[in-house]
Amino acid sequence: MDFTRRTILAGATALAAAPVIARKPALRSGSGSLIVNPLVRQRADAQVFRHTDGWYYMTGSVPEYDRLVLRRSRTLAGLATAQERVLWRHLSSGPMSGFLWAPELHLIDGKWIMYFAAGPSGGGEDVFRIRTYAVTCDGADPMTGTWSVLGQLQTAWDSFNLDSTSFVHRGVRYLAWAQREDGIDTNSNLYLAPLKSALTLGAKPARLTVPTLDWEVRGFKVAEAPAFLARNGQVFITYSASATDARYCMGMLSAKDDADLMNPAVWTKSPQPVFKSSPEHKVFGPGHNSFTVDEAGRDMLVYHARDYENISGDPLFDPNRHTRVQPFKYRADGSPDFGVPLANGRL
């Protein structure tokens, strides 16, 4: 809402005449500062997590798609104003000279690794020859160390792939990512494999899901941006589907905590989106999420979305996918209930 002196005065007059109504307090970070959405403007594909060192770390795609960035804060709310460091910039030529998409930071075997997707510069269809790469830090502090290219992710076949995320479950480190597979008429499907090293798979990948439902194929046939959550004796992988405009939405795969995650048959797909646009709240195209907790340990959904529905030109070049956060709860069966995207303003 656009606040002016007139609306503030009008609101004060109305409040003076209105009955007192008990309201829930606004959600605050540990420092007492208010969490306000959007948390960080013009940062898409956001990853936020609270590390064991007590810091919140955040990275995401910048509108120029030309650099990898990182910020951190002692509080979730503090990410809004935290100083951002450029870790690495795209090269002047070659396969990592074009768009840089969807970075994710992980500590693997004691070293900081940032996965990202990149393609070559030069224009034309070749700029969408997107593959996954990683850079690594030479020190224990990712904000002060020197970052350099580690290499390219080696998948089972050479094709469009992006949105790599890593997690450890029952002592095994996995990689989940999106990739196009020859013989399947989709833009990308979701895959999972244990990791032998940061850039080497430890087994043949499992294809977890292919976009086939009507809400997964609007504009493009997409399943991308996996994010892992383990709660209540179950594991969940959320993902994003359809074109990156207001049709963008989130789906979810579910399995039992003790299941063989590499067996696609143990995963159940949500029949409907678990999170989608809210015209009422003026939040459009929510997706590419991650999970974190607030300072009190409450589960928080991190995602990007726009404040408007209509976009001029290619949605990928509209800069206003903003990072947002909001709490979520669980249903009686233990599955997460993300609700609807909350309107801009304090939580």
C-alpha positions as CSV (number, residue, x, y, z in Angstrom):
1,M,0.0,0.0,0.0
2,D,1.2,3.5,-0.8
3,F,1.1,5.5,2.5
4,T,0.8,9.2,2.5
5,R,0.2,11.8,5.2
6,R,-3.4,11.9,4.3
7,T,-3.9,8.1,4.6
8,I,-2.1,8.1,7.9
9,L,-4.2,10.9,9.3
10,A,-7.4,9.2,8.0
11,G,-6.3,5.9,9.6
12,A,-5.6,7.6,12.9
13,T,-9.1,9.2,13.0
14,A,-10.7,5.8,12.2
15,L,-8.7,4.0,14.8
16,A,-9.7,6.6,17.5
17,A,-13.4,5.8,16.8
18,A,-13.0,2.0,16.4
19,P,-13.4,-0.6,19.1
20,V,-10.2,-2.2,20.4
21,I,-9.6,-5.6,18.7
22,A,-6.9,-8.0,19.9
23,R,-4.4,-8.8,17.2
24,K,-1.6,-11.2,16.8
25,P,1.8,-9.5,17.3
26,A,3.9,-9.0,14.2
27,L,6.6,-11.7,13.7
28,R,9.9,-10.4,15.0
29,S,13.5,-11.6,14.6
30,G,15.6,-12.3,17.7
31,S,16.8,-8.7,17.8
32,G,13.2,-7.5,18.0
33,S,13.3,-6.1,14.5
34,L,10.2,-6.7,12.3
35,I,10.3,-9.0,9.3
36,V,8.9,-7.2,6.4
37,N,8.1,-8.6,2.9
38,P,9.6,-8.4,0.4
39,L,12.6,-9.2,2.6
40,V,15.1,-8.4,-0.2
41,R,14.1,-6.8,-3.5
42,Q,15.2,-8.0,-6.9
43,R,16.8,-11.3,-5.7
44,A,15.2,-14.3,-7.4
45,D,15.8,-18.0,-6.8
46,A,16.6,-17.2,-3.2
47,Q,18.3,-19.6,-0.8
48,V,18.3,-18.6,2.9
49,F,19.6,-20.9,5.7
50,R,20.8,-20.6,9.2
51,H,24.2,-22.2,9.6
52,T,25.7,-23.8,12.7
53,D,27.8,-20.6,13.2
54,G,24.6,-18.8,14.0
55,W,24.6,-16.6,10.9
56,Y,21.8,-16.5,8.3
57,Y,23.2,-16.7,4.8
58,M,21.4,-15.7,1.6
59,T,22.2,-15.9,-2.1
60,G,20.1,-15.6,-5.2
61,S,20.0,-14.6,-8.8
62,V,20.6,-10.9,-9.6
63,P,18.6,-9.3,-12.5
64,E,21.7,-8.9,-14.6
65,Y,22.6,-12.7,-14.2
66,D,26.2,-11.7,-14.3
67,R,27.6,-12.5,-10.7
68,L,27.3,-14.6,-7.7
69,V,26.5,-12.8,-4.5
70,L,26.2,-13.6,-0.8
71,R,25.0,-11.7,2.3
72,R,24.6,-12.8,6.0
73,S,23.0,-11.5,9.1
74,R,22.6,-12.5,12.7
75,T,18.9,-12.2,12.2
76,L,16.5,-13.2,9.5
77,A,15.1,-9.6,9.3
78,G,18.6,-8.3,9.1
79,L,19.2,-9.9,5.7
80,A,17.2,-7.0,4.3
81,T,20.0,-4.5,5.0
82,A,23.0,-6.8,5.2
83,Q,26.0,-5.9,3.2
84,E,26.2,-8.1,0.0
85,R,29.5,-9.4,-1.3
86,V,30.2,-10.3,-4.9
87,L,31.9,-13.7,-4.8
88,W,32.5,-14.3,-8.5
89,R,31.6,-12.8,-11.9
90,H,30.9,-14.5,-15.2
91,L,33.9,-14.9,-17.5
92,S,34.6,-12.9,-20.6
93,S,34.2,-15.9,-22.9
94,G,33.4,-19.6,-22.8
95,P,30.7,-21.7,-21.3
96,M,30.4,-19.5,-18.1
97,S,30.4,-16.1,-19.8
98,G,26.6,-15.7,-20.2
99,F,23.7,-16.0,-17.7
100,L,24.4,-17.1,-14.2
101,W,21.3,-18.6,-12.5
102,A,20.2,-19.9,-9.2
103,P,23.2,-20.1,-6.9
104,E,23.1,-22.3,-3.8
105,L,25.7,-22.3,-1.0
106,H,26.6,-25.6,0.8
107,L,29.3,-26.8,3.1
108,I,30.5,-30.1,1.7
109,D,33.4,-32.1,3.1
110,G,34.5,-29.1,5.1
111,K,34.6,-26.7,2.1
112,W,32.2,-24.0,1.0
113,I,30.7,-24.8,-2.4
114,M,28.4,-22.6,-4.4
115,Y,26.5,-24.4,-7.2
116,F,25.1,-22.3,-10.0
117,A,23.9,-22.7,-13.6
118,A,25.7,-20.9,-16.5
119,G,25.7,-20.6,-20.2
120,P,27.8,-18.9,-22.9
121,S,27.4,-15.3,-24.0
122,G,26.9,-14.3,-27.6
123,G,23.2,-14.3,-28.1
124,G,21.0,-16.7,-29.9
125,E,19.8,-20.1,-28.6
126,D,23.3,-21.0,-27.5
127,V,23.0,-18.7,-24.4
128,F,20.5,-21.3,-23.1
129,R,23.1,-24.1,-23.3
130,I,22.8,-24.1,-19.5
131,R,24.9,-26.5,-17.4
132,T,25.7,-26.7,-13.6
133,Y,29.0,-25.5,-12.2
134,A,30.5,-24.8,-8.8
135,V,32.9,-22.3,-7.3
136,T,34.7,-23.0,-4.0
137,C,36.1,-20.9,-1.2
138,D,39.7,-21.2,0.0
139,G,38.9,-20.4,3.6
140,A,36.5,-21.1,6.5
141,D,34.6,-17.8,6.1
142,P,32.7,-17.6,2.8
143,M,32.3,-13.8,3.2
144,T,36.1,-13.1,3.3
145,G,37.7,-16.1,1.5
146,T,38.7,-16.1,-2.2
147,W,36.4,-18.0,-4.5
148,S,37.5,-19.9,-7.7
149,V,36.0,-22.2,-10.2
150,L,35.8,-25.9,-9.0
151,G,34.4,-27.3,-12.2
152,Q,31.3,-28.7,-13.9
153,L,28.8,-31.1,-12.5
154,Q,29.1,-34.4,-14.3
155,T,25.6,-35.8,-14.9
156,A,24.6,-39.0,-16.7
157,W,24.1,-37.2,-20.0
158,D,25.0,-33.8,-21.4
159,S,21.9,-31.6,-21.6
160,F,20.2,-28.5,-20.1
161,N,20.4,-28.7,-16.3
162,L,20.2,-26.3,-13.4
163,D,18.9,-25.7,-9.8
164,S,21.2,-28.1,-8.0
165,T,20.6,-28.4,-4.3
166,S,22.4,-30.7,-1.8
167,F,21.2,-32.3,1.5
168,V,22.2,-35.0,3.9
169,H,19.6,-37.6,4.9
170,R,20.4,-40.6,7.2
171,G,24.1,-40.1,6.7
172,V,24.0,-39.9,2.9
173,R,24.7,-36.7,1.0
174,Y,22.4,-36.3,-2.0
175,L,22.2,-33.9,-5.0
176,A,18.8,-33.0,-6.4
177,W,18.5,-31.0,-9.7
178,A,16.5,-30.3,-12.8
179,Q,17.5,-31.5,-16.2
180,R,16.2,-32.2,-19.7
181,E,16.3,-35.8,-20.8
182,D,16.4,-37.0,-24.4
183,G,13.2,-38.8,-25.4
184,I,11.0,-37.0,-22.9
185,D,9.1,-34.1,-24.2
186,T,9.6,-31.7,-21.3
187,N,11.8,-28.7,-20.5
188,S,13.1,-30.3,-17.3
189,N,12.4,-33.1,-14.9
190,L,13.6,-33.7,-11.3
191,Y,16.5,-36.0,-10.6
192,L,18.2,-37.3,-7.4
193,A,21.5,-39.1,-6.8
194,P,24.0,-39.6,-3.9
195,L,27.2,-37.6,-4.2
196,K,30.6,-39.1,-4.5
197,S,32.1,-35.6,-4.4
198,A,30.8,-32.1,-4.8
199,L,30.7,-32.5,-8.6
200,T,30.5,-36.3,-9.1
201,L,27.5,-38.4,-8.7
202,G,27.8,-41.6,-6.7
203,A,25.2,-43.6,-8.5
204,K,22.9,-43.6,-11.5
205,P,20.4,-40.7,-11.0
206,A,16.8,-41.5,-10.2
207,R,14.1,-39.5,-12.2
208,L,11.7,-38.5,-9.4
209,T,9.1,-36.7,-11.4
210,V,8.1,-35.5,-14.9
211,P,5.8,-32.5,-15.3
212,T,2.5,-33.9,-16.7
213,L,-0.3,-32.2,-14.7
214,D,-2.0,-29.2,-16.1
215,W,-0.5,-26.8,-13.5
216,E,3.0,-28.1,-14.3
217,V,2.9,-27.4,-18.1
218,R,1.4,-23.9,-18.4
219,G,3.7,-22.1,-20.8
220,F,6.5,-24.6,-20.4
221,K,6.7,-28.2,-19.2
222,V,8.8,-27.6,-16.1
223,A,9.8,-29.2,-12.9
224,E,12.7,-27.4,-11.4
225,A,14.2,-25.8,-8.2
226,P,14.0,-28.7,-5.8
227,A,14.1,-28.0,-2.0
228,F,14.4,-30.7,0.7
229,L,12.6,-30.8,4.0
230,A,12.5,-33.6,6.6
231,R,9.8,-33.4,9.3
232,N,7.3,-35.6,11.2
233,G,8.7,-38.9,10.0
234,Q,8.5,-37.9,6.4
235,V,10.6,-36.2,3.7
236,F,9.4,-33.7,1.2
237,I,10.9,-32.2,-1.9
238,T,9.1,-29.0,-3.1
239,Y,9.7,-27.9,-6.7
240,S,8.5,-25.2,-9.1
241,A,6.5,-25.7,-12.2
242,S,5.3,-23.9,-15.4
243,A,6.5,-20.6,-16.9
244,T,8.2,-18.0,-14.7
245,D,5.3,-15.5,-14.8
246,A,2.1,-15.5,-12.7
247,R,1.6,-19.2,-13.6
248,Y,4.7,-20.2,-11.7
249,C,3.8,-22.3,-8.7
250,M,5.0,-25.0,-6.3
251,G,4.4,-28.7,-6.2
252,M,5.6,-31.2,-3.7
253,L,6.9,-34.8,-3.5
254,S,6.4,-36.8,-0.3
255,A,7.9,-40.0,1.0
256,K,8.4,-41.8,4.3
257,D,11.6,-40.9,6.3
258,D,13.0,-44.4,6.1
259,A,12.2,-45.0,2.5
260,D,14.7,-45.6,-0.3
261,L,14.8,-42.1,-1.7
262,M,16.4,-43.4,-4.9
263,N,13.3,-45.4,-5.7
264,P,10.9,-43.1,-7.6
265,A,8.0,-45.4,-6.5
266,V,8.2,-44.3,-2.9
267,W,7.5,-40.6,-3.8
268,T,3.9,-39.3,-4.0
269,K,3.2,-36.1,-6.0
270,S,0.8,-33.5,-4.8
271,P,-2.2,-33.5,-7.2
272,Q,-2.6,-29.7,-7.0
273,P,-0.1,-26.9,-6.4
274,V,0.9,-26.5,-2.8
275,F,1.7,-22.8,-3.2
276,K,0.5,-20.5,-6.0
277,S,-0.3,-16.9,-7.0
278,S,-2.6,-14.8,-4.7
279,P,-4.3,-12.0,-6.7
280,E,-6.0,-11.0,-3.5
281,H,-2.7,-10.3,-1.8
282,K,-1.0,-9.1,-5.0
283,V,1.7,-11.7,-5.0
284,F,2.3,-13.5,-8.3
285,G,4.4,-16.4,-9.5
286,P,5.7,-17.7,-6.1
287,G,8.3,-20.3,-6.4
288,H,12.0,-21.4,-6.4
289,N,11.8,-21.8,-2.7
290,S,14.1,-22.8,0.1
291,F,13.5,-23.5,3.8
292,T,15.0,-22.0,6.9
293,V,14.0,-21.4,10.6
294,D,13.5,-18.1,12.4
295,E,15.4,-17.4,15.6
296,A,12.8,-19.2,17.7
297,G,13.1,-22.3,15.5
298,R,9.9,-21.9,13.6
299,D,9.9,-23.2,10.1
300,M,10.0,-20.5,7.4
301,L,9.3,-20.7,3.7
302,V,11.6,-18.6,1.5
303,Y,10.5,-17.9,-2.1
304,H,10.5,-15.3,-4.8
305,A,7.4,-13.6,-6.4
306,R,6.4,-10.4,-8.1
307,D,4.0,-7.7,-6.9
308,Y,2.1,-7.6,-10.2
309,E,0.7,-10.0,-12.8
310,N,1.3,-8.4,-16.2
311,I,4.8,-8.5,-17.6
312,S,6.2,-6.8,-20.6
313,G,8.5,-9.0,-22.6
314,D,10.3,-12.2,-21.4
315,P,9.5,-12.8,-17.7
316,L,13.1,-13.9,-17.2
317,F,14.2,-10.3,-17.9
318,D,11.6,-8.7,-15.6
319,P,13.8,-7.8,-12.6
320,N,11.2,-7.7,-9.9
321,R,11.1,-11.2,-8.5
322,H,11.6,-10.3,-4.8
323,T,12.7,-12.6,-2.0
324,R,10.0,-13.2,0.6
325,V,9.7,-15.3,3.7
326,Q,6.7,-16.5,5.8
327,P,6.0,-19.1,8.5
328,F,4.1,-22.3,7.7
329,K,2.4,-25.0,9.7
330,Y,1.7,-28.7,9.4
331,R,-1.5,-30.7,8.7
332,A,-2.7,-33.6,10.9
333,D,-0.9,-36.0,8.6
334,G,2.4,-34.3,9.2
335,S,2.7,-32.6,5.7
336,P,3.5,-28.9,5.4
337,D,0.7,-26.5,4.8
338,F,2.2,-23.4,3.2
339,G,-1.1,-21.5,3.0
340,V,-1.1,-18.6,0.5
341,P,1.5,-15.9,-0.2
342,L,1.1,-13.2,2.3
343,A,0.7,-9.6,1.2
344,N,3.6,-7.1,1.3
345,G,4.3,-5.6,4.7
346,R,5.3,-6.9,8.1
347,L,4.5,-10.5,8.9
